Amino acid sequence: MNRTPLIRPLAIAAVLTTGLLGTGAASAATGTAGAGVDVSNTETVQVYVSPDGKLGQQHIYEQLVLTGHGKADVVNPITTSGLRNLDSFSGVHVKDGNQIVDTTVDGEKDLRTVSNYHGDLPLTLKVSYKLNGKPVKAADIVGKSGHLDVSYTIKNTSGKPTQLSFDDGKGGTVSKMVNVPIPMVASMSVDAPTDFRDVSSHEASMGGDGHGGTLMQFTLTLLPPIGPAEATFGYSADITDGVVPSAEINALPVDPLASPTFASAASSYKGGADTGVQLTAGALKMDAGLVKLQGGASDLVAGLIKLHDGAGQLSTGLKDTAAPGAAKLADGTTQLDDGGKQLADGAGQLTAGLKKLKSKAPALADGVSQISDGQQQIAAGLTTLYDGVTDPDKKAQLQQLVGWANTVQTELGTAADAENENLNTVAGSLAAIENHLANLPDSADKTAALDAARKWLSKDSSGKWTAGALPTDLAFKAGLIGIGLKQVQSSLQDIANGLGTPSSGCPTDKTKQTLRGCMAALVAGGKKLDHAVPKLRSGVNQLAAGSTKLSTGAGQLSDGLGQANTGAHQLADGLGTAADGAGQIDDGLGTASAGAPKIVAGAKKLSVKGSQKIAAAGEDTAQSYGEMYAELVAGAKRANTEAMAVGAPKGASSLMAYQFVITGADGQVGRNVTRTLLGGGLLVVAAGGMLLRRRFWA
């Protein structure tokens, strides 16, 4: 099953060269050995491992690929132990441990060498076997049957202490020394022969090899922190006439930040670190807010206590004072509203009366004018009367008239018992009085007196005088004695009633109380009255206008009092409701003031067990993910600068690969020894024959 150590690595190197160009570690910018010539360098370290994991021969395959047109001068670091040129039988130009290439390129030129490798390997390998549950060596499996368990352990040992710096989650930076390996990915393939049955593995992808065997493929991520630096994996099978199949492990350095497979993980770590920073910042802000909340809640407690006291006073004031006062106010406004309505009604009546008075004012003025004219006529009549009384002729006539009147009165006193003849005397006297009175001015009293006398004394159909019931003494006296004077007295009384108490009247001196003097005073008073009428009319007009405004204002006052009454009742109702609400507020504030201290305690508890822990978790997240991302960054740097086993030409792109060939165990080693011994014996016989022949021919 084993090929010669020389030919197999050449095939592997060719395959790895093709594969690594697309999947290996990221390289520096492509270098040029001359104008128009690009250089790439591929190193492949091949390690042979015994079936039990013991390291054997190690070779390094170097390949320089020159692409372009022109002269190329290349200096490539190389190991010189066992150095051979794989492209020709010529030697390799080496100087100071470097391969010196001086050539001209026209298209592409490959330069391949192989030499022994004695450097450090980035990986270690362990292999173990169990047959039917017992640990065994690989050689003990050959030719045996049973249940076989095979285990492989690979560890990335390329770690180097590296100083990492990353966010602490609080705005600062944390520095930490971490053992950072060169990121490696690996794959192992095993082809179990046809005698392996019920092959199984928890880690391998499995399929047929097309020859009756089972092909297993293992993928390893030796890339902290994405994958562990050490991986253990394997398979099991039921075997008959057992052998140990060979296995091959190919490992490549990789840049986790550039590889599409791992870039998303790197981005997640960075995002986790950023999220941790943000989470910590948010938690710290929340904690600061909770601290403020504690202080505010303490102030709230004090405020609630004061508010509770104030609400209690408010409730008491509303219930005991404001609400009853509002009820009394409502009652008062109701009464005031009623009075306002009465006032409005009275003002309306006053306005109507004043308007009526205003309409009568012209008639009053006319009446006063008539009074003034009548006073003047009275004065003239009294003057005539006075003159008539003082006239000797008329005075005698009046005295005669008075005498007759006295006679009539005397006769009237006994007229009920007098004889009819006396009636004739009375009738004659009445006729004489009527004749004398005809010369005096007509008056209602004169006419009434004469009419009364006529009704009392009359003739029957035979011409005889008859007397009826005796008329009253007032009628005769008013008619016979007070003719004219009665009319004057009545007129003066009417004037007195209209004017009230005059400012001045007739002279109080009895010697000056003459009829002519009183009449002069009466005329003067009439003139004053006539002059006062325009003022009276103006006053009435002003009073009427004022009463109109009074009526309007009284109406508005009544409306306002109605609205005030409505508002007072609403106020009373509202204060009642407010009193109930104030009581409820008082009760609620009592409950709130009792519960407010819990806010302080709750805020403190939330700060200690909530925001502070969140902040701590945020710090841990920021630092944890920050460290992992920083480790990936440091690993990527090592993959780009330290992955080459020996080194690459300056400015060239570089790719590195490691191949571990785990040889199998199938009993062919003993057969090879026998064949070697047999071959050696034949050589001895042949040599002896040649010597004999030489001696014979000699």
Secondary structure, 3 states (H helix, E strand, C coil): CCCCCCHHHHHHHHHHHHHHHHHCCCCCCCEEEECCEEEEEEEEEEEEECCCCCEEEEEEEEEEEEEEEEEEEEEEECCCCCCEECCCCCCCCEECCEEEEEEEEEEEEEEEEEEECCCCCCEEEEEEEEECCEEECHHHCCCCCEEEEEEEEEEECCCEEEEEEEECCCCCEEEEEEEECCCEEEEEEEEECCCEEEEECCCCEEEECCCCCEEEEEEEEECCCCCCCEEEEEEEEEECCCCECCEEEEEEECCCCCCHHHHHHHHHHHHHHHHHHHHHHHHHHHHHHHHHHHHHHHHHHHHHHHHHHHHHHHHHHHHHHHHHHHHHHHHHHHHHHHHHHHHHHHHHHHHHHHHHHHHHHHHHHHHHHHHHHHHHHHHHHHHHHHHHHHCHHHHHHHHHHHHHHHHHHHHHHCCCCCCHHHHHHHHHHHHHHHHHHCCCCCCHHHHHHHHHHHHHEEECCCCCEEECCCCCHHHHHHHHCCCCHHHHHHHHHHHHHHHCCCCCCCCCCHHHCCHHHHHHHHHHHHHHHHHHHHHHHHHHHHHHHHHHHHHHHHHHHHHHHHHHHHHHHHHHHHHHHHHHHHHHHHHHHHHHHHHHHHHHHHHHHHHHHHHHHHHHHHHHHHHHHHHHHHHHHHHHHHHHHCCCCCCCCCCCEEEEEEEEEECCECCHHHHHHHHHHHHHHHHHHHHHHHHHHHHHHC
